[in-house]
Amino acid sequence: MIVASDREDRRDLFDTLDAQGFEAIYSAKDFEQAHSFLEQNPQLDLILVEFHGEASDALAFCAGLQQRTSTQLVPIIGILGRKRGGLHWSKADKPAGVIDWIGSPVNAPEAPARIKSALAAPVPA
């Protein structure tokens, strides 16, 4: 599942995941749409979430994922959004469930390597 407000990032990440042969890819433009996807109880292998500004919505979303039995062990990659005021996240910051970061705009050669690494990593405890 991809949750990002930047259309180009969503498209680049979708293409990256599609090239890896995932059965289904959910791409949400906002957290409301992501929640509606989660209500369908999909089997998720990886979640990508955009963080920008203070990212209170992204933090709440990640915390909620940790509370759901079906998603609490799914690795999350944070997307470091462009600075738009307020806090700017750094690679040192790791909210609940986030195991790695990808920068925005998405770097096409870097994203597949980080995604493969996240999928191969031990399940977070």
DSSP file with accessible surface (Angstrom, degrees, kcal/mol):
  #  RESIDUE AA STRUCTURE BP1 BP2  ACC     N-H-->O    O-->H-N    N-H-->O    O-->H-N    TCO  KAPPA ALPHA  PHI   PSI    X-CA   Y-CA   Z-CA
    1    1 A M              0   0   12      0, 0.0    47,-3.1     0, 0.0     2,-0.5   0.000 360.0 360.0 360.0 134.9    0.0    0.0    0.0
    2    2 A I  E     -ab  27  48A   0     24,-3.1    26,-4.0    45,-0.2     2,-0.6  -0.966 360.0-175.0-114.6 125.0    1.3    3.4   -0.9
    3    3 A V  E     +ab  28  49A   2     45,-2.9    47,-2.4    -2,-0.5     2,-0.3  -0.929  29.7 134.7-120.5 103.4    0.0    6.5    0.9
    4    4 A A        -     0   0    2     24,-2.1    -2,-0.1    -2,-0.6     6,-0.0  -0.989  47.0-152.3-149.6 141.1    1.4    9.7   -0.6
    5    5 A S  S    S+     0   0   56     -2,-0.3     2,-0.6     4,-0.0    -1,-0.1   0.731  76.8  90.5 -85.4 -21.5   -0.1   13.0   -1.6
    6    6 A D     >  -     0   0   31      1,-0.2     4,-2.4     2,-0.1     5,-0.2  -0.648  66.0-155.2 -80.0 116.2    2.5   13.6   -4.4
    7    7 A R  H  > S+     0   0  168     -2,-0.6     4,-2.5     1,-0.2     5,-0.2   0.879  92.1  51.5 -60.1 -41.6    1.1   12.1   -7.6
    8    8 A E  H  > S+     0   0   98      2,-0.2     4,-2.8     1,-0.2    -1,-0.2   0.914 110.2  49.4 -64.4 -41.8    4.5   11.6   -9.2
    9    9 A D  H  > S+     0   0    1      2,-0.2     4,-2.8     1,-0.2     5,-0.3   0.931 111.1  49.6 -62.5 -44.7    5.8    9.8   -6.2
   10   10 A R  H  X S+     0   0   39     -4,-2.4     4,-2.6     1,-0.2    -2,-0.2   0.935 112.9  47.3 -59.5 -43.2    2.7    7.5   -6.1
   11   11 A R  H  X S+     0   0  111     -4,-2.5     4,-2.6     2,-0.2    -2,-0.2   0.935 113.4  47.0 -65.0 -46.5    3.2    6.8   -9.8
   12   12 A D  H  X S+     0   0   52     -4,-2.8     4,-2.1     1,-0.2    -2,-0.2   0.916 115.5  45.5 -63.1 -42.4    6.9    6.1   -9.5
   13   13 A L  H  X S+     0   0    0     -4,-2.8     4,-2.7     2,-0.2     5,-0.2   0.899 111.4  52.4 -69.1 -38.7    6.4    3.8   -6.5
   14   14 A F  H  X S+     0   0   73     -4,-2.6     4,-3.1    -5,-0.3     5,-0.2   0.947 110.8  47.7 -60.0 -47.5    3.5    2.0   -8.1
   15   15 A D  H  X S+     0   0   87     -4,-2.6     4,-2.1     1,-0.2    -2,-0.2   0.901 111.6  51.0 -60.8 -40.4    5.7    1.3  -11.2
   16   16 A T  H  X S+     0   0   19     -4,-2.1     4,-0.6     2,-0.2    -1,-0.2   0.936 115.0  41.7 -62.6 -46.5    8.5    0.1   -8.9
   17   17 A L  H ><>S+     0   0    7     -4,-2.7     5,-1.1     1,-0.2     3,-1.0   0.896 111.7  55.4 -69.7 -38.4    6.2   -2.3   -7.1
   18   18 A D  H ><5S+     0   0   91     -4,-3.1     3,-1.8     1,-0.3    -1,-0.2   0.895 102.6  56.8 -61.6 -38.2    4.4   -3.4  -10.2
   19   19 A A  H 3<5S+     0   0   88     -4,-2.1    -1,-0.3     1,-0.3    -2,-0.2   0.727 100.6  59.5 -66.1 -19.7    7.8   -4.4  -11.8
   20   20 A Q  T <<5S-     0   0   58     -3,-1.0    -1,-0.3    -4,-0.6    -2,-0.2   0.392 115.7-114.9 -91.8   3.1    8.3   -6.7   -8.8
   21   21 A G  T < 5 +     0   0   62     -3,-1.8    -3,-0.2     1,-0.2    -2,-0.1   0.746  46.5 175.1  77.6  28.6    5.2   -8.7   -9.6
   22   22 A F      < -     0   0   47     -5,-1.1    -1,-0.2     1,-0.1     3,-0.1  -0.377  33.9-132.2 -65.2 145.2    3.0   -7.9   -6.6
   23   23 A E  S    S+     0   0  202      1,-0.2     2,-0.3    -2,-0.0    -1,-0.1   0.885  87.3   6.6 -65.5 -42.3   -0.5   -9.4   -6.9
   24   24 A A        -     0   0   57      2,-0.0     2,-0.4    -3,-0.0    -1,-0.2  -0.998  62.5-163.6-144.1 143.2   -2.2   -6.2   -5.9
   25   25 A I        -     0   0   31     -2,-0.3     2,-0.5    -3,-0.1    19,-0.0  -0.996   7.4-158.1-129.6 124.5   -1.0   -2.6   -5.2
   26   26 A Y        -     0   0   57     -2,-0.4   -24,-3.1     2,-0.0     2,-0.5  -0.912   8.2-171.8-103.6 126.0   -3.1   -0.1   -3.3
   27   27 A S  E     -a    2   0A  35     -2,-0.5     2,-0.4   -26,-0.2   -24,-0.2  -0.958   5.0-170.1-122.3 111.7   -2.2    3.5   -4.0
   28   28 A A  E     -a    3   0A   0    -26,-4.0   -24,-2.1    -2,-0.5     3,-0.1  -0.862  21.1-156.5-106.9 137.2   -3.9    6.1   -1.8
   29   29 A K  S    S+     0   0  117     -2,-0.4     2,-0.3   -26,-0.2    -1,-0.1   0.635  81.6   4.5 -82.8 -15.4   -3.8    9.8   -2.3
   30   30 A D  S  > S-     0   0   62      1,-0.1     4,-1.9   -25,-0.0     5,-0.1  -0.950  82.1 -95.3-158.1 174.7   -4.6   10.5    1.4
   31   31 A F  H  > S+     0   0   32     -2,-0.3     4,-2.6     2,-0.2     5,-0.2   0.818 117.1  60.5 -71.8 -28.5   -5.2    8.7    4.7
   32   32 A E  H  > S+     0   0  162      2,-0.2     4,-1.8     1,-0.2    -1,-0.2   0.949 108.8  43.9 -61.8 -46.0   -9.0    8.6    4.3
   33   33 A Q  H  > S+     0   0   64      1,-0.2     4,-2.0     2,-0.2    -2,-0.2   0.906 111.7  54.0 -66.3 -38.2   -8.6    6.6    1.2
   34   34 A A  H  X S+     0   0    0     -4,-1.9     4,-2.3     1,-0.2    -2,-0.2   0.919 106.7  51.8 -62.5 -41.4   -5.9    4.4    2.8
   35   35 A H  H  X S+     0   0   84     -4,-2.6     4,-1.8     1,-0.2    -1,-0.2   0.893 106.7  53.4 -62.7 -38.2   -8.3    3.6    5.7
   36   36 A S  H  X S+     0   0   58     -4,-1.8     4,-0.6     1,-0.2    -1,-0.2   0.894 108.4  50.3 -66.4 -35.0  -11.0    2.6    3.2
   37   37 A F  H >< S+     0   0   34     -4,-2.0     3,-1.3     1,-0.2    -2,-0.2   0.922 108.6  52.7 -64.0 -42.2   -8.5    0.1    1.6
   38   38 A L  H >< S+     0   0    2     -4,-2.3     3,-2.1     1,-0.3    -2,-0.2   0.832  98.3  64.2 -64.9 -30.8   -7.7   -1.3    5.1
   39   39 A E  H 3< S+     0   0  127     -4,-1.8    -1,-0.3     1,-0.3    -2,-0.2   0.740  93.8  61.9 -65.0 -20.4  -11.4   -1.9    5.8
   40   40 A Q  T << S-     0   0  123     -3,-1.3    -1,-0.3    -4,-0.6    -2,-0.2   0.460 108.6-130.3 -81.4  -1.3  -11.3   -4.4    2.9
   41   41 A N    <   -     0   0  112     -3,-2.1    -3,-0.1     1,-0.1    -2,-0.1   0.908  34.4-172.5  52.6  54.3   -8.7   -6.4    5.0
   42   42 A P        -     0   0   18      0, 0.0     2,-0.9     0, 0.0    -1,-0.1  -0.362  31.3-111.6 -72.1 155.8   -6.2   -6.8    2.2
   43   43 A Q        -     0   0  172     -2,-0.0     2,-0.4     2,-0.0    28,-0.1  -0.804  43.9-164.4 -85.6 106.8   -3.2   -9.0    2.8
   44   44 A L        +     0   0   15     -2,-0.9     3,-0.1    26,-0.3   -19,-0.0  -0.799  27.8 178.4-102.6 139.8   -0.3   -6.5    2.8
   45   45 A D  S    S+     0   0   91     -2,-0.4     2,-0.3     1,-0.4    -1,-0.1   0.630  75.6   8.0-102.7 -24.5    3.4   -7.2    2.5
   46   46 A L        -     0   0    8     28,-0.1     2,-0.4     2,-0.0    -1,-0.4  -0.983  58.8-155.7-158.9 145.7    4.6   -3.6    2.7
   47   47 A I  E     - c   0  76A   0     28,-2.1    30,-2.9    -2,-0.3     2,-0.5  -0.997   4.6-162.9-129.6 133.6    3.3   -0.2    3.4
   48   48 A L  E     -bc   2  77A   0    -47,-3.1   -45,-2.9    -2,-0.4     2,-0.4  -0.976  12.8-175.2-115.3 127.9    4.8    3.1    2.2
   49   49 A V  E     -bc   3  78A   0     28,-2.3    30,-3.1    -2,-0.5     2,-0.3  -0.988  20.4-131.0-130.4 129.7    3.7    6.3    4.0
   50   50 A E  E     - c   0  79A  10    -47,-2.4     2,-0.5    -2,-0.4    30,-0.2  -0.605  19.0-165.3 -80.5 134.7    4.5    9.9    3.2
   51   51 A F  E     + c   0  80A   1     28,-3.5    30,-3.5    -2,-0.3     2,-0.3  -0.982  20.8 150.9-117.7 125.6    5.8   12.1    6.0
   52   52 A H    >   -     0   0   51     -2,-0.5     3,-1.3    28,-0.2     6,-0.2  -0.984  55.3  -7.2-149.4 155.5    5.9   15.9    5.6
   53   53 A G  T 3  S-     0   0    8     -2,-0.3    36,-0.1     1,-0.3    33,-0.1  -0.278 130.4 -24.4  58.4-142.6    5.5   18.8    7.9
   54   54 A E  T 3  S-     0   0  131     34,-0.1    -1,-0.3     1,-0.1     5,-0.1   0.708  80.2-153.3 -75.2 -19.4    4.5   17.8   11.4
   55   55 A A    <>  +     0   0    5     -3,-1.3     4,-2.8    32,-0.1     5,-0.2   0.764  36.7 154.2  56.8  34.2    3.0   14.6    9.9
   56   56 A S  H  > S+     0   0   87      1,-0.2     4,-2.4     2,-0.2     5,-0.2   0.886  74.4  51.1 -61.2 -34.6    0.5   14.1   12.7
   57   57 A D  H  > S+     0   0   80      2,-0.2     4,-2.4     1,-0.2    -1,-0.2   0.914 111.2  47.2 -69.3 -39.2   -1.8   12.3   10.3
   58   58 A A  H  > S+     0   0    0      2,-0.2     4,-2.7     1,-0.2    -2,-0.2   0.912 112.5  50.0 -67.4 -40.5    1.1   10.0    9.2
   59   59 A L  H  X S+     0   0   65     -4,-2.8     4,-2.5     2,-0.2    -2,-0.2   0.931 112.3  47.1 -62.8 -44.4    2.0    9.3   12.8
   60   60 A A  H  X S+     0   0   63     -4,-2.4     4,-2.5    -5,-0.2    -2,-0.2   0.900 111.7  51.5 -64.6 -39.5   -1.6    8.5   13.7
   61   61 A F  H  X S+     0   0    4     -4,-2.4     4,-2.2     2,-0.2    -2,-0.2   0.943 111.4  46.4 -62.8 -47.7   -1.8    6.2   10.7
   62   62 A C  H  X S+     0   0    0     -4,-2.7     4,-1.7     2,-0.2    -2,-0.2   0.909 112.3  50.7 -62.6 -41.7    1.4    4.3   11.6
   63   63 A A  H  X S+     0   0   46     -4,-2.5     4,-0.9     1,-0.2    -1,-0.2   0.917 110.0  50.7 -62.1 -41.1    0.2    4.0   15.3
   64   64 A G  H >X S+     0   0   29     -4,-2.5     4,-1.1     1,-0.2     3,-0.6   0.881 105.6  55.7 -63.9 -36.6   -3.1    2.7   14.1
   65   65 A L  H 3< S+     0   0    1     -4,-2.2     3,-0.4     1,-0.2     6,-0.3   0.874 104.4  54.1 -62.4 -35.7   -1.3    0.1   11.9
   66   66 A Q  H 3< S+     0   0   40     -4,-1.7    -1,-0.2     1,-0.2    -2,-0.2   0.734 107.0  52.0 -71.3 -20.4    0.5   -1.1   15.0
   67   67 A Q  H << S+     0   0  156     -4,-0.9     2,-0.5    -3,-0.6    -1,-0.2   0.691  92.1  86.5 -87.2 -21.5   -2.9   -1.6   16.7
   68   68 A R  S >X S-     0   0   59     -4,-1.1     4,-2.0    -3,-0.4     3,-1.2  -0.693  71.4-145.7 -83.7 127.6   -4.4   -3.7   13.9
   69   69 A T  T 34 S+     0   0  123     -2,-0.5     4,-0.4     1,-0.3    -1,-0.2   0.895  98.9  54.4 -57.0 -39.4   -3.6   -7.4   14.1
   70   70 A S  T 34 S+     0   0   64      1,-0.2   -26,-0.3     2,-0.1    -1,-0.3   0.676 121.6  26.2 -73.4 -16.7   -3.5   -7.7   10.4
   71   71 A T  T X4 S+     0   0    2     -3,-1.2     3,-1.7    -6,-0.3    -1,-0.2   0.503  88.5  96.6-124.5  -4.5   -0.9   -4.9    9.9
   72   72 A Q  T 3< S+     0   0   78     -4,-2.0    -3,-0.1     1,-0.3    -2,-0.1   0.757  93.9  41.2 -65.7 -20.1    1.1   -4.7   13.1
   73   73 A L  T 3  S+     0   0   95     -4,-0.4    -1,-0.3    -8,-0.1    -2,-0.1   0.361  88.3 110.1-105.6   6.4    3.9   -6.9   11.6
   74   74 A V  S <  S-     0   0   13     -3,-1.7   -28,-0.1    -9,-0.2   -29,-0.1  -0.689  73.4-118.8 -83.3 126.8    3.9   -5.3    8.1
   75   75 A P        -     0   0   18      0, 0.0   -28,-2.1     0, 0.0     2,-0.4  -0.377  26.0-150.9 -66.2 144.8    7.1   -3.3    7.5
   76   76 A I  E     -cd  47  98A   0     21,-1.6    23,-3.0   -30,-0.2    24,-0.9  -0.967   7.3-160.7-119.2 132.1    6.6    0.4    6.8
   77   77 A I  E     -cd  48 100A   0    -30,-2.9   -28,-2.3    -2,-0.4     2,-0.3  -0.959  17.9-141.1-107.4 126.3    8.8    2.6    4.6
   78   78 A G  E     -cd  49 101A   0     22,-2.7    24,-2.6    -2,-0.5     2,-0.6  -0.642   4.3-142.2 -84.4 143.2    8.4    6.3    5.2
   79   79 A I  E     -cd  50 102A   0    -30,-3.1   -28,-3.5    -2,-0.3     2,-1.1  -0.944  15.6-137.0-104.0 116.8    8.6    8.7    2.3
   80   80 A L  E     -cd  51 103A  21     22,-2.9    24,-1.4    -2,-0.6   -28,-0.2  -0.668  28.1-148.9 -77.1 102.3   10.4   11.8    3.3
   81   81 A G        -     0   0    1    -30,-3.5     8,-0.1    -2,-1.1   -28,-0.1  -0.196  25.6 -83.6 -69.8 163.0    8.2   14.5    1.8
   82   82 A R        -     0   0   89      1,-0.1     2,-0.2   -30,-0.1   -29,-0.2  -0.365  58.4 -92.0 -62.5 146.0    9.3   17.8    0.5
   83   83 A K        +     0   0  145      1,-0.1    -1,-0.1   -31,-0.1     3,-0.1  -0.426  51.7 166.9 -66.6 123.5    9.6   20.4    3.3
   84   84 A R        -     0   0  114      1,-0.6    -1,-0.1     3,-0.3     3,-0.1  -0.204  59.7 -70.2-129.4  39.3    6.4   22.3    3.5
   85   85 A G  S    S+     0   0   43      1,-0.2    -1,-0.6   -32,-0.1   -32,-0.1  -0.089 100.6  48.6  92.3 163.3    6.7   24.1    6.8
   86   86 A G  S    S-     0   0   53    -33,-0.1    -1,-0.2    -3,-0.1   -33,-0.1  -0.286 106.9  -1.4  68.6-154.3    6.7   22.8   10.3
   87   87 A L        -     0   0  105    -35,-0.1     2,-0.5    -3,-0.1    -3,-0.3  -0.321  61.0-151.0 -64.0 150.1    8.9   19.8   11.2
   88   88 A H        -     0   0   90    -36,-0.1   -36,-0.1    -5,-0.1     2,-0.1  -0.996  21.0-128.7-123.2 123.6   11.0   18.2    8.5
   89   89 A W        -     0   0   27     -2,-0.5     2,-0.3   -36,-0.1   -36,-0.1  -0.366  21.6-159.9 -71.7 149.2   11.6   14.5    9.1
   90   90 A S    >   -     0   0   53     -2,-0.1     3,-1.5     1,-0.0    -1,-0.0  -0.819  34.8-104.5-123.7 167.0   15.0   13.0    9.0
   91   91 A K  T 3  S+     0   0  107     -2,-0.3    -2,-0.0     1,-0.3    -1,-0.0   0.696 117.9  64.7 -65.1 -16.6   16.3    9.5    8.6
   92   92 A A  T 3  S+     0   0   89      2,-0.0     2,-0.5     0, 0.0    -1,-0.3   0.763  86.5  82.9 -76.9 -23.9   17.1    9.4   12.3
   93   93 A D    <   +     0   0   67     -3,-1.5    -4,-0.0     1,-0.0     0, 0.0  -0.695  56.2 175.7 -82.8 126.0   13.3    9.7   13.1
   94   94 A K        -     0   0  117     -2,-0.5     3,-0.2     5,-0.0    -3,-0.1  -0.812  11.4-161.7-134.5  96.3   11.5    6.4   13.0
   95   95 A P    >   -     0   0   18      0, 0.0     3,-2.2     0, 0.0   -17,-0.1  -0.128  52.4 -48.0 -64.6 172.4    7.9    6.4   14.0
   96   96 A A  T 3  S-     0   0   48      1,-0.3   -31,-0.1   -37,-0.1     3,-0.1  -0.108 127.4  -0.8 -47.5 122.6    6.1    3.2   15.0
   97   97 A G  T 3  S+     0   0   19      1,-0.2   -21,-1.6    -3,-0.2     2,-0.4   0.224  92.3 132.2  84.9 -15.7    6.7    0.4   12.4
   98   98 A V  E <   +d   76   0A   9     -3,-2.2    -1,-0.2     1,-0.2   -21,-0.2  -0.590  23.2 170.2 -75.7 122.8    8.9    2.5   10.1
   99   99 A I  E     +     0   0A  51    -23,-3.0     2,-0.3    -2,-0.4   -22,-0.2   0.582  62.1   3.2-107.6 -14.3   12.0    0.5    9.2
  100  100 A D  E     -d   77   0A  29    -24,-0.9   -22,-2.7     2,-0.0     2,-0.3  -0.968  63.8-125.9-161.1 170.2   13.4    2.7    6.4
  101  101 A W  E     -d   78   0A   2     -2,-0.3     2,-0.4   -24,-0.2   -22,-0.2  -0.953   8.0-164.0-126.8 148.0   13.0    5.9    4.5
  102  102 A I  E     -d   79   0A   0    -24,-2.6   -22,-2.9    -2,-0.3     2,-0.1  -0.992  27.3-124.9-124.5 136.3   12.8    6.8    0.8
  103  103 A G  E     -d   80   0A  24     -2,-0.4     4,-0.4   -24,-0.2   -22,-0.1  -0.389  29.4 -97.6 -79.9 157.7   13.3   10.5   -0.2
  104  104 A S  S    S+     0   0   20    -24,-1.4     2,-0.2     2,-0.1     3,-0.0  -0.981 109.3  49.3-118.8 131.5   10.8   12.5   -2.3
  105  105 A P  S    S-     0   0   84      0, 0.0    -2,-0.1     0, 0.0     2,-0.1   0.487 110.5-114.6 -68.2 148.7   11.0   13.0   -5.1
  106  106 A V        -     0   0   12     -2,-0.2     2,-0.8     1,-0.1    -2,-0.1  -0.336  17.9-135.9 -63.0 130.7   11.4    9.3   -5.4
  107  107 A N     >  -     0   0   77     -4,-0.4     4,-2.5     1,-0.2     3,-0.5  -0.818  13.2-149.6 -88.4 108.2   14.8    8.2   -6.7
  108  108 A A  T  4 S+     0   0   62     -2,-0.8    -1,-0.2     1,-0.2    -2,-0.0   0.853  92.6  43.9 -53.3 -43.0   13.9    5.5   -9.2
  109  109 A P  T  > S+     0   0  103      0, 0.0     4,-0.7     0, 0.0    -1,-0.2   0.862 116.7  47.1 -72.1 -31.3   17.1    3.4   -8.8
  110  110 A E  H  > S+     0   0   50     -3,-0.5     4,-2.1     1,-0.2     5,-0.2   0.885 100.4  65.2 -76.4 -39.4   17.1    3.7   -5.0
  111  111 A A  H  X S+     0   0    0     -4,-2.5     4,-2.6     1,-0.2     5,-0.2   0.903  99.0  49.9 -57.2 -48.2   13.5    2.8   -4.3
  112  112 A P  H  > S+     0   0   35      0, 0.0     4,-2.8     0, 0.0    -1,-0.2   0.905 110.7  51.1 -60.2 -38.3   13.6   -0.8   -5.6
  113  113 A A  H  X S+     0   0   62     -4,-0.7     4,-2.2    -3,-0.2    -2,-0.2   0.922 112.4  45.4 -64.4 -42.8   16.7   -1.6   -3.4
  114  114 A R  H  X S+     0   0   65     -4,-2.1     4,-2.3     2,-0.2    -1,-0.2   0.889 113.6  50.0 -68.1 -38.3   15.0   -0.2   -0.3
  115  115 A I  H  X S+     0   0    0     -4,-2.6     4,-2.4    -5,-0.2    -2,-0.2   0.946 111.4  47.9 -65.9 -45.7   11.8   -2.0   -1.0
  116  116 A K  H  X S+     0   0  127     -4,-2.8     4,-1.6    -5,-0.2    -2,-0.2   0.911 112.2  50.3 -60.6 -41.4   13.6   -5.3   -1.5
  117  117 A S  H  X S+     0   0   73     -4,-2.2     4,-1.2    -5,-0.2    -1,-0.2   0.916 110.1  49.6 -63.5 -42.1   15.6   -4.8    1.7
  118  118 A A  H  < S+     0   0    3     -4,-2.3     3,-0.3     1,-0.2    -2,-0.2   0.899 110.9  49.7 -64.6 -39.2   12.4   -4.1    3.7
  119  119 A L  H  < S+     0   0   65     -4,-2.4    -1,-0.2     1,-0.2    -2,-0.2   0.812 113.8  45.8 -70.4 -27.8   10.7   -7.2    2.3
  120  120 A A  H  < S+     0   0   87     -4,-1.6    -1,-0.2    -5,-0.2    -2,-0.2   0.625  92.7 103.8 -88.6 -13.9   13.7   -9.3    3.2
  121  121 A A  S  < S-     0   0   39     -4,-1.2    -3,-0.0    -3,-0.3   -22,-0.0  -0.271  85.5 -91.8 -68.7 153.3   14.1   -7.8    6.7
  122  122 A P        -     0   0  121      0, 0.0    -1,-0.1     0, 0.0     3,-0.1  -0.296  54.4 -90.3 -59.9 148.9   13.0   -9.7    9.8
  123  123 A V        -     0   0   96      1,-0.1   -49,-0.1    -3,-0.1   -50,-0.1  -0.423  48.5-110.0 -62.0 129.5    9.5   -9.0   10.8
  124  124 A P              0   0   30      0, 0.0    -1,-0.1     0, 0.0   -25,-0.0  -0.353 360.0 360.0 -62.8 144.9    9.5   -6.0   13.3
  125  125 A A              0   0  139     -3,-0.1   -28,-0.1    -2,-0.0     0, 0.0  -0.445 360.0 360.0 -90.5 360.0    8.6   -7.0   16.8
